[in-house]
Amino acid sequence: MVTNGEKIKTWLKRCDLVVVEDVDTDRLEAQVESIGIYKQAQRDVTEFVDGSKVVSEYYYFLTRRNAQLEAERINSQAFLVMIEDWVEEQNRLGNRPGIEGIEEVFIANGFYMIDSETDEAVYQISIGITYQKKGNKY
C-alpha cells in the first residue's frame, strides 16, 4: 500500500529544487541538504450524511541546511520561499500529488527554523492536502 506521505514525496521529487537522492519518511538525515517528510497528528475531517468525507492532512517538510554564515542562512531562506512558491504554483496548475480525490495542496504554515546548531540549521514548512473520500452508506 502506498501512503499519502509516499505520494507527496514522489510529487515533491518533481520539483527541480529538490536535488537530494531520497526524501526520508519520518526522519531527517544528519547530513546537510537532507530532506524529510513527517506526517502530523492533526487531521481535520468533515463527514457528510452519505458517509463521504472531506479530509485535510498535514505534513512537515524538513530540511537540514548550512547555517554558519549569513549568506548560507539567506540562501536557505530563499530556497524555502521557492519551495513554498512551487507548492502553491503546482496547486494552481492542478499538478497535485497522486492522491485519490485530492482537491488542494497548500502551505499550512510558512517556513521557519526549528533547530540551529553551530554550522547547520533545520527548517520546517507545513504542507496541507485536502481530499474527498467516497462514502459507503446507502
A tleap script that builds the chain and sets N, CA, C and O, in Angstrom:
source leaprc.protein.ff14SB
mol = sequence {
  NMET VAL THR ASN GLY GLU LYS ILE LYS THR
  TRP LEU LYS ARG CYS ASP LEU VAL VAL VAL
  GLU ASP VAL ASP THR ASP ARG LEU GLU ALA
  GLN VAL GLU SER ILE GLY ILE TYR LYS GLN
  ALA GLN ARG ASP VAL THR GLU PHE VAL ASP
  GLY SER LYS VAL VAL SER GLU TYR TYR TYR
  PHE LEU THR ARG ARG ASN ALA GLN LEU GLU
  ALA GLU ARG ILE ASN SER GLN ALA PHE LEU
  VAL MET ILE GLU ASP TRP VAL GLU GLU GLN
  ASN ARG LEU GLY ASN ARG PRO GLY ILE GLU
  GLY ILE GLU GLU VAL PHE ILE ALA ASN GLY
  PHE TYR MET ILE ASP SER GLU THR ASP GLU
  ALA VAL TYR GLN ILE SER ILE GLY ILE THR
  TYR GLN LYS LYS GLY ASN LYS CTYR
}
set mol.1.N position { 0.847 -1.181 0.000 }
set mol.1.CA position { 0.000 0.000 0.000 }
set mol.1.C position { 0.894 1.247 0.000 }
set mol.1.O position { 1.830 1.355 0.793 }
set mol.2.N position { 0.596 2.156 -0.878 }
set mol.2.CA position { 1.339 3.404 -0.951 }
set mol.2.C position { 0.571 4.459 -0.152 }
set mol.2.O position { -0.592 4.743 -0.438 }
set mol.3.N position { 1.227 5.026 0.837 }
set mol.3.CA position { 0.583 6.014 1.703 }
set mol.3.C position { 0.546 7.389 1.035 }
set mol.3.O position { 1.240 7.637 0.048 }
set mol.4.N position { -0.272 8.268 1.590 }
set mol.4.CA position { -0.315 9.644 1.095 }
set mol.4.C position { 1.046 10.317 1.253 }
set mol.4.O position { 1.457 11.103 0.398 }
set mol.5.N position { 1.743 10.010 2.343 }
set mol.5.CA position { 3.070 10.568 2.551 }
set mol.5.C position { 4.030 10.183 1.433 }
set mol.5.O position { 4.814 11.013 0.973 }
set mol.6.N position { 3.972 8.920 0.990 }
set mol.6.CA position { 4.817 8.469 -0.118 }
set mol.6.C position { 4.439 9.176 -1.419 }
set mol.6.O position { 5.305 9.514 -2.225 }
set mol.7.N position { 3.153 9.392 -1.612 }
set mol.7.CA position { 2.701 10.093 -2.819 }
set mol.7.C position { 3.159 11.549 -2.800 }
set mol.7.O position { 3.492 12.108 -3.845 }
set mol.8.N position { 3.177 12.160 -1.629 }
set mol.8.CA position { 3.666 13.535 -1.508 }
set mol.8.C position { 5.167 13.572 -1.779 }
set mol.8.O position { 5.648 14.484 -2.452 }
set mol.9.N position { 5.912 12.597 -1.267 }
set mol.9.CA position { 7.348 12.528 -1.533 }
set mol.9.C position { 7.619 12.417 -3.031 }
set mol.9.O position { 8.476 13.127 -3.558 }
set mol.10.N position { 6.903 11.542 -3.716 }
set mol.10.CA position { 7.069 11.380 -5.164 }
set mol.10.C position { 6.779 12.684 -5.881 }
set mol.10.O position { 7.498 13.067 -6.804 }
set mol.11.N position { 5.733 13.361 -5.461 }
set mol.11.CA position { 5.347 14.646 -6.053 }
set mol.11.C position { 6.428 15.695 -5.816 }
set mol.11.O position { 6.785 16.428 -6.739 }
set mol.12.N position { 6.952 15.780 -4.599 }
set mol.12.CA position { 7.987 16.765 -4.279 }
set mol.12.C position { 9.271 16.532 -5.075 }
set mol.12.O position { 9.980 17.486 -5.394 }
set mol.13.N position { 9.571 15.299 -5.393 }
set mol.13.CA position { 10.774 14.993 -6.161 }
set mol.13.C position { 10.702 15.545 -7.576 }
set mol.13.O position { 11.732 15.657 -8.242 }
set mol.14.N position { 9.511 15.891 -8.051 }
set mol.14.CA position { 9.378 16.520 -9.373 }
set mol.14.C position { 9.818 17.971 -9.352 }
set mol.14.O position { 10.003 18.581 -10.405 }
set mol.15.N position { 9.985 18.523 -8.167 }
set mol.15.CA position { 10.431 19.907 -8.027 }
set mol.15.C position { 11.927 19.970 -8.326 }
set mol.15.O position { 12.716 19.253 -7.711 }
set mol.16.N position { 12.311 20.822 -9.263 }
set mol.16.CA position { 13.725 20.959 -9.628 }
set mol.16.C position { 14.591 21.413 -8.470 }
set mol.16.O position { 15.807 21.226 -8.505 }
set mol.17.N position { 14.000 22.000 -7.451 }
set mol.17.CA position { 14.753 22.484 -6.296 }
set mol.17.C position { 15.165 21.352 -5.362 }
set mol.17.O position { 16.133 21.487 -4.613 }
set mol.18.N position { 14.440 20.244 -5.402 }
set mol.18.CA position { 14.719 19.098 -4.534 }
set mol.18.C position { 15.721 18.216 -5.271 }
set mol.18.O position { 15.350 17.422 -6.135 }
set mol.19.N position { 16.988 18.364 -4.919 }
set mol.19.CA position { 18.051 17.679 -5.651 }
set mol.19.C position { 18.678 16.533 -4.856 }
set mol.19.O position { 19.706 15.991 -5.264 }
set mol.20.N position { 18.085 16.164 -3.747 }
set mol.20.CA position { 18.608 15.043 -2.969 }
set mol.20.C position { 18.173 13.736 -3.619 }
set mol.20.O position { 17.190 13.683 -4.358 }
set mol.21.N position { 18.936 12.678 -3.324 }
set mol.21.CA position { 18.628 11.382 -3.894 }
set mol.21.C position { 17.329 10.814 -3.331 }
set mol.21.O position { 16.545 10.193 -4.050 }
set mol.22.N position { 17.113 11.036 -2.036 }
set mol.22.CA position { 15.904 10.500 -1.426 }
set mol.22.C position { 15.361 11.472 -0.392 }
set mol.22.O position { 16.112 12.174 0.285 }
set mol.23.N position { 14.064 11.496 -0.289 }
set mol.23.CA position { 13.371 12.241 0.753 }
set mol.23.C position { 12.962 11.196 1.781 }
set mol.23.O position { 12.221 10.268 1.458 }
set mol.24.N position { 13.432 11.334 3.004 }
set mol.24.CA position { 13.162 10.336 4.034 }
set mol.24.C position { 11.755 10.481 4.608 }
set mol.24.O position { 11.146 11.550 4.561 }
set mol.25.N position { 11.265 9.382 5.146 }
set mol.25.CA position { 9.967 9.362 5.817 }
set mol.25.C position { 10.197 9.330 7.322 }
set mol.25.O position { 10.907 8.462 7.828 }
set mol.26.N position { 9.601 10.269 8.027 }
set mol.26.CA position { 9.629 10.325 9.492 }
set mol.26.C position { 11.037 10.385 10.094 }
set mol.26.O position { 11.252 9.941 11.222 }
set mol.27.N position { 11.980 10.929 9.350 }
set mol.27.CA position { 13.307 11.181 9.888 }
set mol.27.C position { 14.041 12.154 8.981 }
set mol.27.O position { 13.673 12.355 7.823 }
set mol.28.N position { 15.078 12.746 9.529 }
set mol.28.CA position { 15.901 13.685 8.776 }
set mol.28.C position { 17.344 13.259 8.949 }
set mol.28.O position { 17.856 13.230 10.068 }
set mol.29.N position { 17.999 12.931 7.856 }
set mol.29.CA position { 19.397 12.513 7.900 }
set mol.29.C position { 20.250 13.576 8.584 }
set mol.29.O position { 19.882 14.750 8.615 }
set mol.30.N position { 21.378 13.165 9.125 }
set mol.30.CA position { 22.258 14.076 9.852 }
set mol.30.C position { 23.069 14.984 8.935 }
set mol.30.O position { 23.590 16.005 9.383 }
set mol.31.N position { 23.182 14.621 7.643 }
set mol.31.CA position { 24.000 15.443 6.755 }
set mol.31.C position { 23.214 16.633 6.202 }
set mol.31.O position { 21.988 16.617 6.102 }
set mol.32.N position { 23.975 17.656 5.853 }
set mol.32.CA position { 23.400 18.865 5.268 }
set mol.32.C position { 22.765 18.532 3.923 }
set mol.32.O position { 23.203 17.614 3.230 }
set mol.33.N position { 21.735 19.283 3.562 }
set mol.33.CA position { 20.970 19.132 2.322 }
set mol.33.C position { 20.023 17.939 2.370 }
set mol.33.O position { 19.492 17.546 1.331 }
set mol.34.N position { 19.798 17.357 3.534 }
set mol.34.CA position { 18.844 16.261 3.629 }
set mol.34.C position { 17.431 16.820 3.750 }
set mol.34.O position { 17.223 17.951 4.190 }
set mol.35.N position { 16.464 15.992 3.346 }
set mol.35.CA position { 15.051 16.386 3.374 }
set mol.35.C position { 14.244 15.223 3.933 }
set mol.35.O position { 14.516 14.062 3.628 }
set mol.36.N position { 13.258 15.541 4.745 }
set mol.36.CA position { 12.377 14.523 5.297 }
set mol.36.C position { 10.930 15.000 5.309 }
set mol.36.O position { 10.657 16.199 5.358 }
set mol.37.N position { 10.021 14.053 5.265 }
set mol.37.CA position { 8.586 14.321 5.353 }
set mol.37.C position { 8.054 13.588 6.582 }
set mol.37.O position { 8.254 12.384 6.741 }
set mol.38.N position { 7.373 14.337 7.447 }
set mol.38.CA position { 6.771 13.783 8.661 }
set mol.38.C position { 5.272 14.066 8.619 }
set mol.38.O position { 4.857 15.203 8.393 }
set mol.39.N position { 4.467 13.038 8.837 }
set mol.39.CA position { 3.018 13.247 8.916 }
set mol.39.C position { 2.692 13.826 10.287 }
set mol.39.O position { 3.152 13.319 11.310 }
set mol.40.N position { 1.900 14.882 10.299 }
set mol.40.CA position { 1.475 15.490 11.554 }
set mol.40.C position { 0.281 14.732 12.118 }
set mol.40.O position { -0.437 14.047 11.388 }
set mol.41.N position { 0.081 14.861 13.408 }
set mol.41.CA position { -1.036 14.187 14.071 }
set mol.41.C position { -2.378 14.842 13.734 }
set mol.41.O position { -3.418 14.186 13.769 }
set mol.42.N position { -2.350 16.122 13.413 }
set mol.42.CA position { -3.595 16.844 13.149 }
set mol.42.C position { -4.228 16.368 11.846 }
set mol.42.O position { -3.559 16.182 10.830 }
set mol.43.N position { -5.534 16.180 11.919 }
set mol.43.CA position { -6.314 15.757 10.751 }
set mol.43.C position { -7.705 16.340 10.924 }
set mol.43.O position { -8.368 16.093 11.931 }
set mol.44.N position { -8.143 17.109 9.949 }
set mol.44.CA position { -9.479 17.704 10.003 }
set mol.44.C position { -10.400 16.914 9.083 }
set mol.44.O position { -10.086 16.714 7.910 }
set mol.45.N position { -11.540 16.464 9.613 }
set mol.45.CA position { -12.469 15.640 8.841 }
set mol.45.C position { -13.864 16.232 8.936 }
set mol.45.O position { -14.355 16.523 10.027 }
set mol.46.N position { -14.497 16.407 7.787 }
set mol.46.CA position { -15.903 16.793 7.721 }
set mol.46.C position { -16.642 15.635 7.080 }
set mol.46.O position { -16.390 15.294 5.924 }
set mol.47.N position { -17.560 15.024 7.832 }
set mol.47.CA position { -18.299 13.867 7.331 }
set mol.47.C position { -19.693 14.293 6.906 }
set mol.47.O position { -20.321 15.137 7.546 }
set mol.48.N position { -20.172 13.697 5.812 }
set mol.48.CA position { -21.483 14.012 5.266 }
set mol.48.C position { -22.444 12.845 5.468 }
set mol.48.O position { -22.026 11.733 5.790 }
set mol.49.N position { -23.711 13.106 5.278 }
set mol.49.CA position { -24.768 12.125 5.519 }
set mol.49.C position { -24.543 10.835 4.730 }
set mol.49.O position { -24.816 9.747 5.237 }
set mol.50.N position { -24.053 10.944 3.508 }
set mol.50.CA position { -23.845 9.759 2.675 }
set mol.50.C position { -22.587 8.978 3.056 }
set mol.50.O position { -22.260 7.983 2.409 }
set mol.51.N position { -21.879 9.419 4.103 }
set mol.51.CA position { -20.674 8.735 4.545 }
set mol.51.C position { -19.396 9.250 3.905 }
set mol.51.O position { -18.296 8.866 4.302 }
set mol.52.N position { -19.543 10.118 2.917 }
set mol.52.CA position { -18.340 10.696 2.314 }
set mol.52.C position { -17.713 11.692 3.286 }
set mol.52.O position { -18.359 12.173 4.217 }
set mol.53.N position { -16.453 11.984 3.044 }
set mol.53.CA position { -15.715 12.871 3.942 }
set mol.53.C position { -14.819 13.799 3.128 }
set mol.53.O position { -14.361 13.455 2.038 }
set mol.54.N position { -14.587 14.966 3.678 }
set mol.54.CA position { -13.533 15.847 3.189 }
set mol.54.C position { -12.479 15.851 4.289 }
set mol.54.O position { -12.765 16.197 5.436 }
set mol.55.N position { -11.257 15.463 3.928 }
set mol.55.CA position { -10.182 15.287 4.891 }
set mol.55.C position { -9.046 16.255 4.571 }
set mol.55.O position { -8.641 16.392 3.417 }
set mol.56.N position { -8.544 16.917 5.595 }
set mol.56.CA position { -7.325 17.710 5.467 }
set mol.56.C position { -6.274 17.072 6.357 }
set mol.56.O position { -6.493 16.866 7.551 }
set mol.57.N position { -5.125 16.761 5.761 }
set mol.57.CA position { -3.989 16.198 6.482 }
set mol.57.C position { -2.818 17.154 6.327 }
set mol.57.O position { -2.779 17.964 5.401 }
set mol.58.N position { -1.869 17.050 7.243 }
set mol.58.CA position { -0.742 17.978 7.252 }
set mol.58.C position { 0.561 17.207 7.375 }
set mol.58.O position { 0.651 16.217 8.102 }
set mol.59.N position { 1.562 17.676 6.654 }
set mol.59.CA position { 2.868 17.032 6.613 }
set mol.59.C position { 3.953 18.088 6.816 }
set mol.59.O position { 3.893 19.177 6.245 }
set mol.60.N position { 4.938 17.748 7.631 }
set mol.60.CA position { 6.092 18.616 7.793 }
set mol.60.C position { 7.109 18.291 6.708 }
set mol.60.O position { 7.476 17.132 6.510 }
set mol.61.N position { 7.550 19.307 6.021 }
set mol.61.CA position { 8.676 19.223 5.101 }
set mol.61.C position { 9.858 19.791 5.872 }
set mol.61.O position { 9.866 20.980 6.193 }
set mol.62.N position { 10.853 18.971 6.175 }
set mol.62.CA position { 12.024 19.428 6.922 }
set mol.62.C position { 13.270 19.333 6.050 }
set mol.62.O position { 13.406 18.422 5.233 }
set mol.63.N position { 14.165 20.275 6.237 }
set mol.63.CA position { 15.437 20.232 5.526 }
set mol.63.C position { 16.543 20.731 6.436 }
set mol.63.O position { 16.370 21.693 7.186 }
set mol.64.N position { 17.684 20.058 6.357 }
set mol.64.CA position { 18.874 20.473 7.098 }
set mol.64.C position { 19.765 21.223 6.124 }
set mol.64.O position { 20.093 20.723 5.048 }
set mol.65.N position { 20.156 22.444 6.520 }
set mol.65.CA position { 20.923 23.319 5.628 }
set mol.65.C position { 22.129 23.897 6.376 }
set mol.65.O position { 22.142 23.978 7.605 }
set mol.66.N position { 23.144 24.299 5.595 }
set mol.66.CA position { 24.270 25.020 6.172 }
set mol.66.C position { 23.776 26.330 6.767 }
set mol.66.O position { 22.907 26.989 6.196 }
set mol.67.N position { 24.330 26.709 7.916 }
set mol.67.CA position { 23.828 27.920 8.580 }
set mol.67.C position { 24.905 28.696 9.324 }
set mol.67.O position { 24.588 29.590 10.108 }
set mol.68.N position { 26.157 28.373 9.095 }
set mol.68.CA position { 27.203 29.064 9.834 }
set mol.68.C position { 27.334 30.520 9.389 }
set mol.68.O position { 27.483 31.413 10.223 }
set mol.69.N position { 27.280 30.756 8.096 }
set mol.69.CA position { 27.467 32.100 7.552 }
set mol.69.C position { 26.129 32.764 7.240 }
set mol.69.O position { 25.149 32.089 6.924 }
set mol.70.N position { 26.097 34.068 7.329 }
set mol.70.CA position { 24.892 34.835 6.995 }
set mol.70.C position { 24.421 34.517 5.582 }
set mol.70.O position { 23.223 34.352 5.348 }
set mol.71.N position { 25.345 34.431 4.650 }
set mol.71.CA position { 24.984 34.142 3.258 }
set mol.71.C position { 24.305 32.778 3.133 }
set mol.71.O position { 23.387 32.621 2.328 }
set mol.72.N position { 24.743 31.794 3.915 }
set mol.72.CA position { 24.128 30.462 3.876 }
set mol.72.C position { 22.696 30.507 4.408 }
set mol.72.O position { 21.803 29.869 3.850 }
set mol.73.N position { 22.480 31.258 5.479 }
set mol.73.CA position { 21.132 31.371 6.043 }
set mol.73.C position { 20.205 32.114 5.079 }
set mol.73.O position { 19.037 31.752 4.936 }
set mol.74.N position { 20.715 33.133 4.429 }
set mol.74.CA position { 19.921 33.862 3.429 }
set mol.74.C position { 19.574 32.931 2.266 }
set mol.74.O position { 18.438 32.931 1.791 }
set mol.75.N position { 20.549 32.136 1.802 }
set mol.75.CA position { 20.287 31.178 0.724 }
set mol.75.C position { 19.253 30.140 1.144 }
set mol.75.O position { 18.412 29.744 0.337 }
set mol.76.N position { 19.308 29.698 2.394 }
set mol.76.CA position { 18.333 28.726 2.887 }
set mol.76.C position { 16.930 29.319 2.883 }
set mol.76.O position { 15.971 28.657 2.487 }
set mol.77.N position { 16.815 30.551 3.318 }
set mol.77.CA position { 15.502 31.198 3.305 }
set mol.77.C position { 14.989 31.361 1.881 }
set mol.77.O position { 13.802 31.159 1.624 }
set mol.78.N position { 15.868 31.723 0.955 }
set mol.78.CA position { 15.460 31.852 -0.450 }
set mol.78.C position { 14.990 30.505 -0.994 }
set mol.78.O position { 13.993 30.439 -1.714 }
set mol.79.N position { 15.705 29.430 -0.651 }
set mol.79.CA position { 15.324 28.085 -1.068 }
set mol.79.C position { 13.926 27.743 -0.559 }
set mol.79.O position { 13.099 27.226 -1.311 }
set mol.80.N position { 13.664 28.029 0.709 }
set mol.80.CA position { 12.374 27.696 1.309 }
set mol.80.C position { 11.236 28.523 0.718 }
set mol.80.O position { 10.130 28.012 0.542 }
set mol.81.N position { 11.489 29.779 0.414 }
set mol.81.CA position { 10.480 30.605 -0.261 }
set mol.81.C position { 10.158 30.002 -1.628 }
set mol.81.O position { 8.995 29.958 -2.028 }
set mol.82.N position { 11.174 29.540 -2.339 }
set mol.82.CA position { 10.941 28.933 -3.656 }
set mol.82.C position { 10.157 27.632 -3.541 }
set mol.82.O position { 9.320 27.337 -4.393 }
set mol.83.N position { 10.422 26.845 -2.489 }
set mol.83.CA position { 9.642 25.618 -2.266 }
set mol.83.C position { 8.176 25.977 -2.023 }
set mol.83.O position { 7.282 25.373 -2.616 }
set mol.84.N position { 7.926 26.957 -1.156 }
set mol.84.CA position { 6.547 27.382 -0.895 }
set mol.84.C position { 5.875 27.860 -2.173 }
set mol.84.O position { 4.732 27.499 -2.450 }
set mol.85.N position { 6.577 28.666 -2.947 }
set mol.85.CA position { 6.022 29.162 -4.209 }
set mol.85.C position { 5.723 28.018 -5.174 }
set mol.85.O position { 4.706 28.028 -5.867 }
set mol.86.N position { 6.626 27.027 -5.212 }
set mol.86.CA position { 6.435 25.882 -6.092 }
set mol.86.C position { 5.173 25.112 -5.714 }
set mol.86.O position { 4.378 24.754 -6.582 }
set mol.87.N position { 4.992 24.859 -4.425 }
set mol.87.CA position { 3.801 24.132 -3.957 }
set mol.87.C position { 2.535 24.880 -4.377 }
set mol.87.O position { 1.606 24.282 -4.920 }
set mol.88.N position { 2.504 26.175 -4.125 }
set mol.88.CA position { 1.317 26.970 -4.468 }
set mol.88.C position { 1.085 27.013 -5.971 }
set mol.88.O position { -0.060 26.959 -6.420 }
set mol.89.N position { 2.155 27.109 -6.756 }
set mol.89.CA position { 2.015 27.138 -8.219 }
set mol.89.C position { 1.510 25.805 -8.745 }
set mol.89.O position { 0.657 25.770 -9.632 }
set mol.90.N position { 2.034 24.699 -8.201 }
set mol.90.CA position { 1.574 23.382 -8.644 }
set mol.90.C position { 0.098 23.192 -8.337 }
set mol.90.O position { -0.636 22.619 -9.142 }
set mol.91.N position { -0.341 23.668 -7.180 }
set mol.91.CA position { -1.760 23.580 -6.850 }
set mol.91.C position { -2.595 24.384 -7.839 }
set mol.91.O position { -3.623 23.915 -8.327 }
set mol.92.N position { -2.139 25.604 -8.130 }
set mol.92.CA position { -2.863 26.473 -9.064 }
set mol.92.C position { -2.978 25.824 -10.441 }
set mol.92.O position { -4.003 25.950 -11.110 }
set mol.93.N position { -1.921 25.131 -10.860 }
set mol.93.CA position { -1.904 24.481 -12.168 }
set mol.93.C position { -2.629 23.132 -12.170 }
set mol.93.O position { -2.836 22.540 -13.229 }
set mol.94.N position { -3.010 22.651 -10.994 }
set mol.94.CA position { -3.667 21.347 -10.895 }
set mol.94.C position { -2.698 20.184 -10.874 }
set mol.94.O position { -3.119 19.037 -11.025 }
set mol.95.N position { -1.414 20.444 -10.692 }
set mol.95.CA position { -0.387 19.397 -10.604 }
set mol.95.C position { -0.200 19.037 -9.133 }
set mol.95.O position { 0.692 19.560 -8.465 }
set mol.96.N position { -1.039 18.153 -8.643 }
set mol.96.CA position { -1.047 17.799 -7.222 }
set mol.96.C position { -0.540 16.373 -7.028 }
set mol.96.O position { -0.423 15.615 -7.990 }
set mol.97.N position { -0.239 16.010 -5.783 }
set mol.97.CA position { 0.154 14.613 -5.537 }
set mol.97.C position { -0.926 13.647 -6.017 }
set mol.97.O position { -2.106 13.995 -6.056 }
set mol.98.N position { -0.519 12.443 -6.380 }
set mol.98.CA position { -1.441 11.447 -6.926 }
set mol.98.C position { -2.303 10.784 -5.872 }
set mol.98.O position { -2.288 9.561 -5.732 }
set mol.99.N position { -3.046 11.573 -5.137 }
set mol.99.CA position { -3.915 11.077 -4.074 }
set mol.99.C position { -5.351 11.119 -4.581 }
set mol.99.O position { -5.824 12.155 -5.048 }
set mol.100.N position { -6.033 9.994 -4.485 }
set mol.100.CA position { -7.406 9.917 -4.979 }
set mol.100.C position { -8.287 10.961 -4.307 }
set mol.100.O position { -8.290 11.084 -3.082 }
set mol.101.N position { -9.029 11.708 -5.108 }
set mol.101.CA position { -9.963 12.706 -4.597 }
set mol.101.C position { -9.328 14.005 -4.146 }
set mol.101.O position { -10.007 14.842 -3.551 }
set mol.102.N position { -8.033 14.198 -4.413 }
set mol.102.CA position { -7.354 15.401 -3.933 }
set mol.102.C position { -7.945 16.648 -4.571 }
set mol.102.O position { -8.180 16.706 -5.778 }
set mol.103.N position { -8.173 17.628 -3.736 }
set mol.103.CA position { -8.744 18.897 -4.178 }
set mol.103.C position { -7.742 20.032 -4.083 }
set mol.103.O position { -7.817 21.000 -4.841 }
set mol.104.N position { -6.796 19.914 -3.148 }
set mol.104.CA position { -5.902 21.037 -2.894 }
set mol.104.C position { -4.651 20.571 -2.168 }
set mol.104.O position { -4.690 19.656 -1.344 }
set mol.105.N position { -3.547 21.218 -2.492 }
set mol.105.CA position { -2.313 21.109 -1.714 }
set mol.105.C position { -1.915 22.543 -1.402 }
set mol.105.O position { -1.989 23.412 -2.271 }
set mol.106.N position { -1.494 22.798 -0.165 }
set mol.106.CA position { -1.273 24.181 0.237 }
set mol.106.C position { -0.223 24.263 1.337 }
set mol.106.O position { 0.115 23.269 1.979 }
set mol.107.N position { 0.279 25.470 1.534 }
set mol.107.CA position { 1.204 25.733 2.629 }
set mol.107.C position { 0.361 26.067 3.856 }
set mol.107.O position { -0.289 27.112 3.905 }
set mol.108.N position { 0.377 25.181 4.837 }
set mol.108.CA position { -0.418 25.385 6.046 }
set mol.108.C position { 0.285 26.341 7.008 }
set mol.108.O position { -0.362 27.152 7.670 }
set mol.109.N position { 1.605 26.243 7.081 }
set mol.109.CA position { 2.426 27.154 7.882 }
set mol.109.C position { 3.713 27.404 7.114 }
set mol.109.O position { 4.367 26.468 6.654 }
set mol.110.N position { 4.065 28.661 6.981 }
set mol.110.CA position { 5.278 29.026 6.270 }
set mol.110.C position { 6.526 28.513 6.972 }
set mol.110.O position { 6.473 28.053 8.113 }
set mol.111.N position { 7.648 28.602 6.269 }
set mol.111.CA position { 8.893 28.061 6.787 }
set mol.111.C position { 9.384 28.811 8.020 }
set mol.111.O position { 9.114 29.998 8.207 }
set mol.112.N position { 10.109 28.081 8.846 }
set mol.112.CA position { 10.807 28.682 9.965 }
set mol.112.C position { 11.896 27.724 10.436 }
set mol.112.O position { 11.841 26.525 10.163 }
set mol.113.N position { 12.880 28.261 11.142 }
set mol.113.CA position { 13.976 27.458 11.674 }
set mol.113.C position { 13.511 26.818 12.978 }
set mol.113.O position { 13.066 27.514 13.891 }
set mol.114.N position { 13.615 25.493 13.064 }
set mol.114.CA position { 13.189 24.814 14.287 }
set mol.114.C position { 14.359 24.368 15.146 }
set mol.114.O position { 14.188 24.077 16.330 }
set mol.115.N position { 15.557 24.314 14.553 }
set mol.115.CA position { 16.723 23.894 15.313 }
set mol.115.C position { 17.955 24.496 14.669 }
set mol.115.O position { 18.074 24.536 13.444 }
set mol.116.N position { 18.869 24.964 15.502 }
set mol.116.CA position { 20.090 25.561 14.997 }
set mol.116.C position { 21.275 25.017 15.780 }
set mol.116.O position { 21.300 25.038 17.010 }
set mol.117.N position { 22.238 24.536 15.041 }
set mol.117.CA position { 23.483 24.080 15.643 }
set mol.117.C position { 24.574 25.035 15.185 }
set mol.117.O position { 24.277 26.044 14.546 }
set mol.118.N position { 25.801 24.744 15.492 }
set mol.118.CA position { 26.903 25.635 15.161 }
set mol.118.C position { 26.987 25.925 13.666 }
set mol.118.O position { 27.082 27.083 13.258 }
set mol.119.N position { 26.952 24.885 12.861 }
set mol.119.CA position { 27.150 25.050 11.421 }
set mol.119.C position { 25.909 24.743 10.589 }
set mol.119.O position { 25.910 24.982 9.381 }
set mol.120.N position { 24.853 24.222 11.205 }
set mol.120.CA position { 23.682 23.758 10.465 }
set mol.120.C position { 22.401 24.224 11.140 }
set mol.120.O position { 22.384 24.571 12.321 }
set mol.121.N position { 21.330 24.222 10.355 }
set mol.121.CA position { 20.008 24.535 10.894 }
set mol.121.C position { 18.985 23.617 10.230 }
set mol.121.O position { 19.163 23.181 9.093 }
set mol.122.N position { 17.924 23.337 10.956 }
set mol.122.CA position { 16.811 22.569 10.416 }
set mol.122.C position { 15.640 23.525 10.253 }
set mol.122.O position { 15.262 24.236 11.184 }
set mol.123.N position { 15.071 23.526 9.041 }
set mol.123.CA position { 13.939 24.377 8.718 }
set mol.123.C position { 12.725 23.494 8.449 }
set mol.123.O position { 12.851 22.340 8.039 }
set mol.124.N position { 11.559 24.061 8.688 }
set mol.124.CA position { 10.311 23.309 8.532 }
set mol.124.C position { 9.269 24.139 7.795 }
set mol.124.O position { 9.134 25.343 8.013 }
set mol.125.N position { 8.536 23.459 6.916 }
set mol.125.CA position { 7.353 24.013 6.252 }
set mol.125.C position { 6.232 23.013 6.513 }
set mol.125.O position { 6.467 21.806 6.467 }
set mol.126.N position { 5.037 23.482 6.782 }
set mol.126.CA position { 3.893 22.600 6.942 }
set mol.126.C position { 3.075 22.632 5.653 }
set mol.126.O position { 2.580 23.681 5.240 }
set mol.127.N position { 2.946 21.463 5.028 }
set mol.127.CA position { 2.199 21.323 3.777 }
set mol.127.C position { 0.902 20.592 4.083 }
set mol.127.O position { 0.912 19.545 4.730 }
set mol.128.N position { -0.206 21.140 3.622 }
set mol.128.CA position { -1.502 20.511 3.828 }
set mol.128.C position { -2.074 19.982 2.529 }
set mol.128.O position { -1.797 20.511 1.453 }
set mol.129.N position { -2.872 18.937 2.637 }
set mol.129.CA position { -3.622 18.423 1.498 }
set mol.129.C position { -5.080 18.282 1.914 }
set mol.129.O position { -5.378 17.972 3.067 }
set mol.130.N position { -5.967 18.506 0.988 }
set mol.130.CA position { -7.389 18.293 1.216 }
set mol.130.C position { -7.882 17.349 0.127 }
set mol.130.O position { -7.628 17.564 -1.058 }
set mol.131.N position { -8.591 16.299 0.544 }
set mol.131.CA position { -9.109 15.335 -0.417 }
set mol.131.C position { -10.453 14.802 0.042 }
set mol.131.O position { -10.805 14.886 1.218 }
set mol.132.N position { -11.201 14.249 -0.911 }
set mol.132.CA position { -12.504 13.669 -0.613 }
set mol.132.C position { -12.378 12.150 -0.568 }
set mol.132.O position { -11.679 11.542 -1.378 }
set mol.133.N position { -13.069 11.557 0.393 }
set mol.133.CA position { -13.188 10.101 0.463 }
set mol.133.C position { -14.648 9.766 0.216 }
set mol.133.O position { -15.547 10.345 0.827 }
set mol.134.N position { -14.867 8.831 -0.680 }
set mol.134.CA position { -16.233 8.431 -1.007 }
set mol.134.C position { -16.871 7.720 0.162 }
set mol.134.O position { -16.207 7.017 0.925 }
set mol.135.N position { -18.159 7.913 0.289 }
set mol.135.CA position { -18.906 7.261 1.358 }
set mol.135.C position { -19.286 5.845 0.984 }
set mol.135.O position { -19.258 5.472 -0.188 }
set mol.136.N position { -19.640 5.059 1.983 }
set mol.136.CA position { -20.085 3.692 1.733 }
set mol.136.C position { -21.458 3.441 2.327 }
set mol.136.O position { -21.887 2.294 2.454 }
set mol.137.N position { -22.146 4.515 2.691 }
set mol.137.CA position { -23.509 4.366 3.204 }
set mol.137.C position { -24.470 4.456 2.024 }
set mol.137.O position { -24.194 5.130 1.032 }
set mol.138.N position { -25.571 3.787 2.143 }
set mol.138.CA position { -26.665 3.787 1.172 }
set mol.138.C position { -26.270 3.026 -0.027 }
set mol.138.O position { -27.054 2.905 -0.968 }
savepdb mol mol.pdb
quit
